[in-house]
């Protein structure tokens, strides 16, 4: 019972029709209330994922359909088996969201395994007294810590809480071992559509993610000199992030090594010179050679389709602008790698498995050693404990519904609490009305299963459109499922709405309003992280090796991507958070321009430009570190400009511009 979607505002999404300009306007006018409300209700128009539509409809309702085909819907034991089978199928069906099969199965195992553990633990959380409060508190703390490890375990942590809440209040005629057995049987049934979908997909997700990098490079080269340049450069950064996350990370954490992944990793690593040349070309505004644009797109198509390259490798350029020669050099290098499997394998970076001590230390750093993780442990545990106390003390018809609402609204991750609470709360309320109305008019039996299948089929599309819209269709399905297990009177719609409002109120008050960091823009930390990564990029670019420079460049652009993500989350918050976040947007753009300027300087030095003196580099780095201190202390930078020559001069101008923007916005943000 996951609620997860893609809430990226279209004005910030790379390649959107309304790039940055809207946000600049938002920043200038202070982000009036209608703007942040618009972010809350914004609904995308995703394409219908037909394969997911079929998988959801078949996978979720399959166990109950089997009971109906056997003609045993009227038997409590058979019906209970179908209900628990469907709950297991629901957990597994919601888990896969694209990616290679091994990643989908990892999410499946996390969802099904933790859901089963939740069913067992929920038995200890039933009844009254301090024992249920203690059990819910411990489960919540465990779920919060687990969720900070990775996305798959975050999904499993949600299922742990959801099914513990259900088990604590849902009474059936089946013994606990039978409930768990049918739950796991339903989960295994739902794995079959996942395998069928993965086997029938025409495109390999890993290979497509690498091919998308080459396509994005070609799009950036084609956009040079047009208003689309900034969007195309951000789209390239997003493609690189996806490629590295999906291929390199999967390869380094997989227990088995495959030649396919090794070759794809080699292709991704080989793009570095071409990426640097393309970014420098865009920064300099030098029109790209059409041959290079065509070659980049051809490389992407060849990687995705596994077909050989057509034609000869582009010839080297002996003259012309340095950035154009750098692009051609990168194209020629990658052309060799794409055309030769042995070169692809040799270009891959072989990563040795970390010793277990280092892995344990890394795990502790991401959980108990991380301040955000510790804060979320307290926040989630507090809200769930209060919900459990409310379950025991308030006269509630379905006592588990408050716990369920808090678990779903305060999903174990680190997104915007406010936007999730409002969107999911509103969606759940509408879903309660819709589900209760259908239960009042539909006769028990096959028609209820048809309605459940229809709601299940719409869920994958709704998940891609809006957080709240997903709840509108998920909630009726859950209500109908629970009503089959424990039929409720038709006048339960009012209590269900009240229970949902109680759960949302607990999250908004105890999980949002009372926390000091709610009223501080966490963009400050992300801005400082981007400034620190930029400082290291400058150091590596002018004093380090080419490999160190490439690693530092990737780190810098990844920090900028995280900064954009934080901005997206905070724009959906009410003022003053959204106002402060919008005020920082021009600074974010300027930091991106500065990173591009460093990349341009690297290309110029490779083309023969003089390497700047170490003293000038240190002066520039002190200014960047000073920018970090200005952001940390919210102080106004001084008016001193950086004096630099040669390839360092454009970088210095961009740093000066960033400091001027901080001077302009820091007083208002402090207020």
C-alpha positions as CSV (number, residue, x, y, z in Angstrom):
1,X,0.0,0.0,0.0
2,X,2.5,2.5,-1.2
3,X,1.8,6.0,-2.2
4,X,4.6,7.2,-4.4
5,X,4.7,9.3,-7.5
6,X,6.6,11.9,-9.4
7,X,5.8,15.3,-8.1
8,X,8.4,17.2,-10.0
9,X,7.0,20.6,-10.9
10,X,7.1,21.0,-14.7
11,X,8.7,24.4,-14.5
12,X,11.8,22.7,-12.9
13,X,11.8,19.5,-14.9
14,X,14.6,19.4,-17.4
15,X,13.3,19.8,-20.9
16,X,10.0,21.4,-19.8
17,X,8.1,23.8,-22.0
18,X,8.3,26.4,-19.3
19,X,12.0,26.4,-18.1
20,X,13.5,28.5,-15.4
21,X,11.7,31.7,-16.5
22,X,8.6,30.9,-14.5
23,X,10.7,30.4,-11.4
24,X,12.6,33.6,-11.9
25,X,9.3,35.4,-12.1
26,X,8.2,33.5,-9.0
27,X,11.3,34.7,-7.2
28,X,10.8,38.3,-8.2
29,X,7.2,38.5,-7.1
30,X,7.8,36.7,-3.8
31,X,5.8,33.5,-4.6
32,X,2.2,34.6,-3.7
33,X,0.0,32.0,-2.1
34,X,-1.7,30.9,-5.3
35,X,1.7,29.8,-6.7
36,X,2.5,27.4,-3.9
37,X,-1.1,26.1,-4.0
38,X,-0.6,25.6,-7.7
39,X,2.4,23.4,-7.0
40,X,0.2,21.3,-4.6
41,X,-2.5,20.7,-7.1
42,X,-0.3,20.4,-10.2
43,X,-1.2,17.3,-12.1
44,X,1.0,15.9,-14.9
45,X,-0.3,14.3,-18.1
46,X,1.7,11.2,-18.3
47,X,1.2,8.6,-21.0
48,X,-0.8,5.6,-20.1
49,X,1.6,2.8,-19.1
50,X,-0.5,0.0,-20.6
51,X,1.8,-2.8,-19.4
52,X,1.5,-1.6,-15.8
53,X,-2.3,-1.1,-16.2
54,X,-2.7,-4.8,-17.1
55,X,-0.2,-5.9,-14.4
56,X,-2.0,-4.0,-11.7
57,X,-5.5,-5.2,-12.7
58,X,-4.4,-8.8,-13.0
59,X,-1.9,-9.0,-10.2
60,X,-4.0,-7.3,-7.4
61,X,-7.4,-8.9,-8.0
62,X,-6.1,-12.4,-9.0
63,X,-6.5,-14.1,-5.6
64,X,-10.0,-12.9,-5.1
65,X,-11.0,-13.7,-8.7
66,X,-9.8,-17.3,-8.1
67,X,-12.0,-17.5,-5.0
68,X,-14.9,-16.2,-7.1
69,X,-14.3,-18.7,-9.9
70,X,-14.4,-21.5,-7.4
71,X,-17.8,-20.2,-6.2
72,X,-16.7,-19.7,-2.6
73,X,-17.0,-16.0,-2.0
74,X,-19.8,-16.7,0.5
75,X,-17.5,-18.9,2.7
76,X,-15.7,-16.9,5.4
77,X,-12.5,-19.0,5.3
78,X,-12.1,-18.9,1.5
79,X,-13.0,-15.3,1.4
80,X,-10.4,-14.5,4.1
81,X,-7.8,-16.4,2.2
82,X,-8.6,-14.4,-0.9
83,X,-8.4,-11.1,1.0
84,X,-5.0,-11.8,2.5
85,X,-3.8,-13.1,-0.8
86,X,-4.9,-9.8,-2.4
87,X,-3.1,-7.8,0.3
88,X,0.1,-9.6,-0.5
89,X,-0.4,-9.1,-4.2
90,X,-1.1,-5.4,-3.6
91,X,2.2,-4.9,-1.8
92,X,4.2,-6.7,-4.5
93,X,2.4,-5.1,-7.4
94,X,3.1,-1.6,-6.2
95,X,6.8,-2.3,-5.7
96,X,8.3,-2.5,-9.2
97,X,8.6,0.9,-11.0
98,X,10.9,0.2,-13.9
99,X,14.6,-0.6,-13.9
100,X,16.4,-3.9,-14.5
101,X,14.7,-7.1,-13.3
102,X,17.1,-7.5,-10.4
103,X,16.1,-4.1,-9.1
104,X,12.4,-4.8,-9.4
105,X,12.8,-8.1,-7.7
106,X,14.7,-6.5,-4.9
107,X,11.8,-4.1,-4.4
108,X,9.4,-7.0,-4.5
109,X,11.3,-8.9,-1.8
110,X,11.4,-5.8,0.4
111,X,7.7,-5.1,0.0
112,X,6.5,-8.7,0.5
113,X,9.0,-9.6,3.3
114,X,8.5,-6.5,5.4
115,X,4.7,-6.7,4.8
116,X,4.7,-10.2,6.3
117,X,6.8,-9.1,9.2
118,X,4.3,-6.3,9.8
119,X,1.4,-8.8,9.9
120,X,3.2,-10.7,12.6
121,X,4.2,-7.6,14.6
122,X,0.7,-6.2,14.4
123,X,-0.6,-9.0,16.5
124,X,1.4,-7.7,19.4
125,X,0.1,-4.2,18.8
126,X,-3.6,-5.1,19.2
127,X,-5.7,-4.4,22.3
128,X,-5.1,-1.7,24.8
129,X,-2.4,-0.7,27.3
130,X,1.3,0.2,27.0
131,X,2.4,-2.8,25.1
132,X,0.8,-1.8,21.7
133,X,2.2,1.8,22.2
134,X,5.7,0.3,22.8
135,X,5.4,-2.1,19.8
136,X,4.2,0.7,17.4
137,X,7.0,3.0,18.7
138,X,9.7,0.4,18.1
139,X,8.4,-0.5,14.7
140,X,8.2,3.2,13.7
141,X,11.8,3.8,14.8
142,X,13.0,0.7,12.9
143,X,11.1,1.7,9.8
144,X,12.6,5.2,9.8
145,X,16.1,3.9,10.1
146,X,15.6,1.3,7.4
147,X,14.2,3.9,5.0
148,X,17.4,5.9,5.1
149,X,19.4,3.0,3.6
150,X,18.0,3.0,0.1
151,X,14.7,3.3,-1.9
152,X,13.8,-0.4,-1.9
153,X,14.1,-0.6,1.9
154,X,12.2,2.6,2.2
155,X,9.3,0.9,0.4
156,X,9.7,-2.1,2.7
157,X,9.6,0.1,5.7
158,X,6.3,1.6,4.6
159,X,4.8,-1.9,4.1
160,X,6.0,-2.8,7.6
161,X,4.0,0.0,9.2
162,X,0.9,-0.4,7.0
163,X,0.5,-4.1,7.6
164,X,1.3,-3.8,11.3
165,X,-1.5,-1.2,11.5
166,X,-3.9,-3.5,9.6
167,X,-3.0,-6.5,11.7
168,X,-3.5,-4.6,14.9
169,X,-7.2,-3.8,14.3
170,X,-8.5,-6.2,11.5
171,X,-10.1,-9.2,13.0
172,X,-10.7,-12.3,10.8
173,X,-11.6,-16.0,11.3
174,X,-8.2,-17.1,10.1
175,X,-5.3,-18.0,12.4
176,X,-2.1,-15.9,12.1
177,X,-0.1,-18.6,10.3
178,X,-2.8,-19.0,7.7
179,X,-3.0,-15.2,7.2
180,X,0.8,-15.0,6.6
181,X,0.7,-18.0,4.3
182,X,-2.0,-16.6,2.1
183,X,-0.3,-13.2,2.2
184,X,2.9,-14.7,0.9
185,X,1.0,-16.9,-1.7
186,X,-0.6,-13.7,-3.1
187,X,2.8,-12.0,-3.1
188,X,4.2,-14.9,-5.1
189,X,1.3,-14.7,-7.5
190,X,2.0,-11.0,-8.2
191,X,5.6,-11.8,-9.0
192,X,4.4,-13.7,-12.2
193,X,3.1,-10.5,-13.9
194,X,6.3,-8.7,-13.0
195,X,8.4,-11.5,-14.7
196,X,6.1,-11.5,-17.7
197,X,6.3,-7.7,-18.1
198,X,10.1,-7.7,-17.7
199,X,10.4,-10.5,-20.3
200,X,8.2,-8.8,-22.9
201,X,9.7,-5.3,-22.7
202,X,11.5,-4.5,-25.9
203,X,14.0,-2.1,-24.4
204,X,16.6,-3.0,-21.7
205,X,16.4,-0.4,-19.0
206,X,20.1,-0.4,-18.3
207,X,21.0,0.0,-22.0
208,X,18.3,2.6,-22.5
209,X,19.7,4.7,-19.7
210,X,23.2,4.7,-21.3
211,X,21.8,5.4,-24.7
212,X,19.9,8.4,-23.3
213,X,23.2,10.0,-22.3
214,X,24.3,10.1,-25.9
215,X,21.0,11.3,-27.0
216,X,21.1,14.1,-24.4
217,X,24.6,15.1,-25.6
218,X,23.3,15.3,-29.2
219,X,20.3,17.4,-28.0
220,X,22.7,19.8,-26.1
221,X,24.9,20.2,-29.1
222,X,21.9,20.9,-31.3
223,X,20.6,23.5,-28.8
224,X,23.7,25.6,-28.6
225,X,22.9,29.2,-29.4
226,X,19.1,28.8,-28.8
227,X,16.9,29.4,-25.7
228,X,16.9,25.7,-25.1
229,X,20.5,25.5,-24.1
230,X,20.1,25.6,-20.3
231,X,17.3,23.0,-20.4
232,X,19.3,20.7,-22.6
233,X,22.3,21.0,-20.3
234,X,20.2,20.1,-17.3
235,X,18.6,17.2,-19.2
236,X,22.2,15.9,-19.9
237,X,23.0,16.1,-16.2
238,X,19.8,14.2,-15.4
239,X,20.6,11.5,-17.9
240,X,24.1,11.1,-16.5
241,X,22.7,10.8,-13.0
242,X,20.2,8.2,-14.1
243,X,22.9,6.3,-16.0
244,X,25.4,6.2,-13.2
245,X,22.7,5.3,-10.6
246,X,21.2,2.5,-12.7
247,X,24.3,0.9,-14.3
248,X,27.4,1.7,-12.2
249,X,25.6,1.5,-8.8
250,X,23.8,-1.7,-9.8
251,X,27.0,-3.3,-11.0
252,X,29.0,-2.4,-7.9
253,X,26.4,-3.7,-5.5
254,X,25.4,-6.8,-7.5
255,X,26.8,-10.1,-6.2
256,X,27.4,-11.4,-9.7
257,X,29.3,-9.7,-12.5
258,X,27.9,-9.8,-16.1
259,X,29.7,-9.0,-19.3
260,X,26.6,-6.9,-20.3
261,X,26.9,-4.6,-17.3
262,X,30.6,-4.4,-17.7
263,X,30.3,-3.2,-21.3
264,X,27.6,-0.7,-20.4
265,X,29.7,0.7,-17.5
266,X,32.6,1.1,-20.0
267,X,30.4,3.0,-22.4
268,X,29.2,5.3,-19.6
269,X,32.8,6.0,-18.4
270,X,33.9,6.7,-22.0
271,X,31.4,9.5,-22.3
272,X,33.4,11.8,-20.0
273,X,35.5,13.6,-22.6
274,X,32.5,14.0,-24.9
275,X,30.4,15.4,-22.0
276,X,33.0,17.9,-21.1
277,X,33.4,19.1,-24.7
278,X,29.6,19.4,-25.1
279,X,29.2,21.4,-21.9
280,X,32.2,23.7,-22.8
281,X,30.7,24.2,-26.3
282,X,27.4,25.2,-24.8
283,X,29.1,27.5,-22.3
284,X,31.1,29.2,-25.1
285,X,28.1,29.5,-27.4
286,X,30.1,27.9,-30.2
287,X,27.7,26.3,-32.7
288,X,28.4,22.6,-32.9
289,X,29.4,20.8,-36.1
290,X,26.3,19.0,-37.5
291,X,28.5,15.9,-38.0
292,X,28.9,15.7,-34.2
293,X,25.2,16.1,-33.5
294,X,24.4,13.3,-35.9
295,X,27.1,11.1,-34.5
296,X,25.9,11.6,-30.9
297,X,22.4,10.5,-31.9
298,X,23.7,7.6,-33.9
299,X,25.7,6.5,-30.9
300,X,22.6,6.6,-28.7
301,X,20.6,4.6,-31.2
302,X,23.3,2.0,-31.6
303,X,23.7,1.5,-27.9
304,X,19.9,1.0,-27.3
305,X,19.3,-1.2,-30.3
306,X,22.5,-3.2,-30.0
307,X,23.1,-2.6,-33.7
308,X,26.5,-1.8,-35.2
309,X,27.3,1.8,-36.1
310,X,26.7,2.8,-39.7
311,X,29.4,4.7,-41.6
312,X,32.9,5.7,-40.8
313,X,34.2,7.4,-37.7
314,X,34.2,11.2,-38.0
315,X,37.6,12.6,-39.0
316,X,39.7,14.5,-36.5
317,X,39.6,18.3,-36.6
318,X,42.9,20.0,-37.1
319,X,41.7,23.5,-36.6
320,X,38.7,25.5,-35.4
321,X,37.5,26.5,-31.9
322,X,39.0,24.4,-29.1
323,X,35.6,23.4,-27.8
324,X,34.6,22.1,-31.2
325,X,37.8,20.1,-31.5
326,X,37.2,18.7,-28.0
327,X,33.7,17.5,-29.0
328,X,35.1,15.8,-32.1
329,X,37.8,14.2,-30.0
330,X,35.2,12.8,-27.6
331,X,33.0,11.6,-30.4
332,X,36.0,9.7,-31.9
333,X,36.9,8.1,-28.6
334,X,33.4,6.9,-27.9
335,X,32.9,5.7,-31.5
336,X,35.8,3.3,-31.0
337,X,34.3,2.0,-27.7
338,X,30.8,1.5,-29.1
339,X,32.1,-0.3,-32.1
340,X,34.5,-2.6,-30.1
341,X,33.1,-4.9,-27.3
342,X,36.6,-5.5,-26.0
343,X,37.2,-1.8,-25.6
344,X,33.8,-1.4,-23.9
345,X,34.7,-4.1,-21.3
346,X,38.2,-2.7,-20.8
347,X,36.9,0.8,-20.3
348,X,34.7,-0.3,-17.3
349,X,35.9,0.6,-13.9
350,X,36.3,-2.5,-11.8
351,X,35.1,-1.9,-8.3
352,X,36.2,-4.2,-5.6
353,X,33.8,-5.1,-2.9
354,X,34.3,-3.0,0.2
355,X,35.5,-4.8,3.4
356,X,32.6,-5.6,5.8
357,X,33.9,-3.1,8.4
358,X,33.7,-0.3,5.8
359,X,30.2,-1.4,4.8
360,X,29.0,-1.4,8.4
361,X,30.5,2.0,8.9
362,X,28.8,3.3,5.8
363,X,25.5,1.8,7.0
364,X,25.8,3.5,10.4
365,X,26.7,6.8,8.7
366,X,23.5,6.7,6.7
367,X,21.3,5.7,9.6
368,X,22.2,6.5,13.2
369,X,25.1,8.7,12.2
370,X,23.0,11.0,10.0
371,X,21.2,14.0,11.6
372,X,18.3,13.9,9.1
373,X,17.8,10.2,9.8
374,X,17.8,10.7,13.5
375,X,15.3,13.6,13.3
376,X,13.0,11.5,11.1
377,X,13.1,8.6,13.6
378,X,11.8,10.9,16.3
379,X,9.2,12.5,14.0
380,X,7.8,9.3,12.7
381,X,7.8,7.5,16.0
382,X,6.1,10.5,17.7
383,X,3.3,10.6,15.1
384,X,2.7,6.9,15.2
385,X,2.7,6.7,19.0
386,X,0.2,9.6,19.2
387,X,-1.9,7.8,16.5
388,X,-1.8,4.6,18.6
389,X,-2.9,6.5,21.7
390,X,-5.7,8.1,19.7
391,X,-6.7,4.6,18.5
392,X,-7.1,3.4,22.1
393,X,-8.7,6.5,23.6
394,X,-11.1,7.8,20.9
395,X,-14.4,6.0,20.0
396,X,-13.3,5.0,16.5
397,X,-15.3,2.5,14.4
398,X,-12.2,1.2,12.5
399,X,-9.3,1.9,15.0
400,X,-6.5,0.9,12.6
401,X,-7.5,3.6,10.1
402,X,-5.9,6.4,12.0
403,X,-2.6,4.4,12.2
404,X,-2.9,3.5,8.5
405,X,-3.4,7.2,7.5
406,X,-0.4,8.4,9.5
407,X,1.8,5.7,8.0
408,X,0.8,6.4,4.4
409,X,0.9,10.2,4.8
410,X,4.2,10.3,6.7
411,X,5.8,7.8,4.3
412,X,9.2,6.8,5.5
413,X,11.3,9.0,3.2
414,X,12.5,12.6,3.3
415,X,10.2,14.4,0.9
416,X,8.0,17.4,1.8
417,X,5.8,16.5,4.8
418,X,3.4,19.4,4.1
419,X,2.7,18.6,0.5
420,X,2.3,14.9,1.1
421,X,0.0,15.5,4.0
422,X,-2.2,17.8,2.0
423,X,-2.2,15.9,-1.2
424,X,-2.5,12.5,0.3
425,X,-5.0,13.6,2.9
426,X,-7.2,15.3,0.3
427,X,-6.9,12.2,-2.0
428,X,-7.7,9.8,0.8
429,X,-10.8,11.8,1.8
430,X,-12.1,11.8,-1.8
431,X,-11.2,8.1,-2.0
432,X,-13.2,7.4,1.2
433,X,-16.3,9.1,-0.2
434,X,-16.0,7.2,-3.5
435,X,-15.3,3.8,-2.0
436,X,-18.1,4.2,0.6
437,X,-20.6,5.3,-2.0
438,X,-19.8,2.3,-4.2
439,X,-20.1,-0.1,-1.3
440,X,-23.5,1.3,-0.6
441,X,-24.9,0.7,-4.1
442,X,-22.9,-2.4,-5.3
443,X,-24.1,-5.8,-4.3
444,X,-21.5,-8.0,-2.7
445,X,-19.8,-10.3,-5.1
446,X,-18.4,-10.1,-8.6
447,X,-19.3,-6.4,-9.2
448,X,-17.1,-5.4,-6.3
449,X,-14.2,-7.3,-7.8
450,X,-14.8,-5.6,-11.2
451,X,-14.7,-2.2,-9.4
452,X,-11.5,-3.2,-7.6
453,X,-9.9,-4.2,-10.9
454,X,-10.9,-0.9,-12.5
455,X,-9.4,1.1,-9.6
456,X,-6.2,-1.0,-9.7
457,X,-5.9,-0.4,-13.5
458,X,-6.0,3.4,-13.0
459,X,-3.5,3.4,-10.2
460,X,-0.2,3.2,-12.3
461,X,-1.3,6.2,-14.4
462,X,-2.4,8.2,-11.4
463,X,0.8,7.5,-9.6
464,X,2.7,9.2,-12.4
465,X,0.4,12.2,-12.4
466,X,0.0,13.3,-8.8
467,X,0.5,12.1,-5.2
468,X,-3.1,12.9,-4.2
469,X,-4.7,11.5,-7.4
470,X,-3.1,8.2,-6.6
471,X,-4.8,8.1,-3.2
472,X,-8.2,8.9,-4.8
473,X,-8.0,5.5,-6.6
474,X,-6.0,3.5,-4.1
475,X,-8.3,4.3,-1.1
476,X,-11.5,2.8,-2.6
477,X,-9.7,-0.3,-3.5
478,X,-8.4,-0.7,0.1
479,X,-11.8,0.1,1.5
480,X,-13.5,-2.5,-0.7
481,X,-10.9,-5.1,0.2
482,X,-11.2,-4.5,3.9
483,X,-15.0,-4.5,3.7
484,X,-14.8,-8.0,2.2
485,X,-12.8,-9.2,5.2
486,X,-15.0,-7.4,7.8
487,X,-18.2,-6.0,6.3
488,X,-19.1,-2.5,7.6
489,X,-22.4,-0.7,7.9
490,X,-23.3,1.8,5.2
491,X,-23.2,4.7,7.6
492,X,-19.4,4.2,8.2
493,X,-18.5,6.8,5.6
494,X,-18.7,9.6,8.3
495,X,-16.4,7.8,10.8
496,X,-13.9,7.0,8.0
497,X,-13.7,10.6,7.0
498,X,-13.2,11.6,10.7
499,X,-10.5,9.0,11.1
500,X,-8.7,10.2,8.0
501,X,-8.8,13.8,9.2
502,X,-7.5,12.8,12.6
503,X,-4.5,11.0,11.0
504,X,-3.7,14.0,8.7
505,X,-4.0,16.4,11.7
506,X,-1.5,14.3,13.7
507,X,1.0,14.5,10.8
508,X,0.5,18.2,10.2
509,X,0.8,19.2,13.8
510,X,3.3,16.7,15.3
511,X,5.2,15.9,12.2
512,X,5.3,19.3,10.6
513,X,4.3,22.4,12.5
514,X,6.1,21.7,15.8
515,X,9.5,21.0,14.2
516,X,12.0,23.9,14.2
517,X,13.5,22.8,10.8
518,X,10.0,23.2,9.3
519,X,10.5,27.0,9.4
520,X,14.1,26.9,8.2
521,X,14.8,26.5,4.5
522,X,16.9,23.3,4.2
523,X,18.2,24.8,0.9
524,X,20.9,26.4,3.0
525,X,22.6,23.0,3.6
526,X,22.2,22.0,-0.1
527,X,23.6,25.4,-1.2
528,X,26.6,24.9,1.0
529,X,27.1,21.4,-0.3
530,X,27.0,22.7,-3.9
531,X,29.6,25.4,-3.0
532,X,31.9,22.9,-1.3
533,X,31.6,20.5,-4.3
534,X,32.4,23.5,-6.6
535,X,35.5,24.3,-4.6
536,X,36.8,20.8,-5.0
537,X,36.0,20.9,-8.7
538,X,38.1,24.1,-9.1
539,X,40.9,22.5,-7.2
540,X,40.9,19.3,-9.3
541,X,40.4,21.2,-12.6
542,X,43.5,23.3,-12.2
543,X,45.8,21.2,-10.0
544,X,44.6,17.5,-10.3
545,X,44.8,14.7,-12.8
546,X,42.2,14.3,-15.6
547,X,40.5,11.4,-13.7
548,X,40.3,13.5,-10.5
549,X,38.8,16.3,-12.5
550,X,36.1,14.1,-14.0
551,X,35.2,12.7,-10.6
552,X,35.0,16.2,-9.1
553,X,32.9,17.4,-12.0
554,X,30.4,14.6,-11.5
555,X,30.3,15.4,-7.8
556,X,29.7,19.1,-8.5
557,X,26.8,18.5,-11.0
558,X,25.3,15.9,-8.7
559,X,25.3,18.4,-5.9
560,X,23.5,20.9,-8.1
561,X,20.9,18.2,-9.0
562,X,20.3,17.6,-5.3
563,X,20.0,21.4,-4.9
564,X,17.3,21.5,-7.6
565,X,15.5,18.6,-5.9
566,X,15.4,20.4,-2.6
567,X,14.1,23.5,-4.4
568,X,11.2,21.5,-5.9
569,X,10.2,20.2,-2.5
570,X,10.2,23.5,-0.8
571,X,8.2,25.4,-3.5
572,X,5.2,23.3,-2.4
573,X,5.5,24.5,1.2
574,X,3.5,27.5,2.4
575,X,5.2,30.8,3.0
576,X,7.7,31.7,4.4
577,X,9.5,28.5,3.3
578,X,8.4,28.7,-0.3
579,X,9.3,32.4,-0.4
580,X,12.8,31.8,0.9
581,X,13.3,28.9,-1.5
582,X,12.2,30.9,-4.5
583,X,14.6,33.7,-3.5
584,X,17.6,31.3,-3.8
585,X,16.7,30.2,-7.3
586,X,18.9,32.8,-9.2
587,X,21.9,31.7,-6.9
588,X,21.3,28.1,-8.0
589,X,21.4,29.1,-11.6
590,X,24.6,31.0,-11.1
591,X,26.3,28.1,-9.4
592,X,25.4,26.0,-12.5
593,X,27.0,28.6,-14.7
594,X,30.1,28.6,-12.6
595,X,30.5,24.8,-12.9
596,X,30.1,25.2,-16.7
597,X,32.8,27.9,-16.7
598,X,35.2,25.5,-14.9
599,X,34.5,22.8,-17.5
600,X,35.1,25.3,-20.3
601,X,38.5,26.2,-18.7
602,X,39.5,22.5,-18.5
603,X,38.8,22.1,-22.3
604,X,40.8,25.3,-23.0
605,X,43.8,24.1,-21.1
606,X,43.7,20.8,-22.9
607,X,43.7,22.7,-26.2
608,X,47.0,24.5,-25.2
609,X,45.9,27.5,-23.0
610,X,48.3,28.3,-20.2
611,X,47.6,26.7,-16.8
612,X,46.9,29.5,-14.3
613,X,49.3,30.1,-11.4
614,X,48.6,28.2,-8.2
615,X,48.2,31.5,-6.3
616,X,45.4,32.7,-8.5
617,X,43.6,29.4,-8.1
618,X,43.9,29.6,-4.3
619,X,42.4,33.1,-4.4
620,X,39.5,31.9,-6.4
621,X,39.0,28.9,-4.0
622,X,39.0,31.3,-1.0
623,X,36.2,33.3,-2.6
624,X,34.2,30.1,-3.1
625,X,34.8,29.0,0.4
626,X,33.9,32.5,1.5
627,X,30.6,32.1,-0.3
628,X,30.1,28.9,1.7
629,X,30.6,30.8,4.9
630,X,28.3,33.6,3.7
631,X,25.5,31.0,3.2
632,X,26.2,29.3,6.5
633,X,26.2,32.5,8.6
634,X,23.6,34.4,6.4
635,X,26.0,37.3,6.2
636,X,26.4,39.7,3.3
637,X,29.6,39.1,1.2
638,X,32.0,41.9,0.7
639,X,32.2,43.8,-2.6
640,X,35.8,42.8,-3.4
641,X,36.0,41.4,-6.9
642,X,38.4,38.6,-7.9
643,X,41.1,39.6,-10.3
644,X,42.2,36.7,-12.5
645,X,43.6,36.3,-16.0
646,X,43.6,33.7,-18.8
647,X,41.2,30.7,-18.5
648,X,40.6,31.6,-14.8
649,X,39.0,35.0,-15.7
650,X,35.6,33.7,-16.8
651,X,35.3,31.5,-13.7
652,X,36.2,34.4,-11.5
653,X,33.4,36.5,-13.1
654,X,30.8,33.8,-12.5
655,X,31.9,33.5,-8.8
656,X,31.6,37.3,-8.4
657,X,28.1,37.2,-9.9
658,X,27.2,34.5,-7.4
659,X,28.4,36.6,-4.5
660,X,26.5,39.6,-5.8
661,X,23.3,37.5,-5.9
662,X,23.9,36.4,-2.3
663,X,24.3,40.1,-1.3
664,X,21.0,40.9,-2.9
665,X,19.0,38.1,-1.4
666,X,20.6,37.4,2.0
667,X,18.9,40.3,3.9
668,X,15.4,39.3,2.8
669,X,16.0,35.6,3.5
670,X,17.4,36.4,7.0
671,X,14.2,38.3,7.7
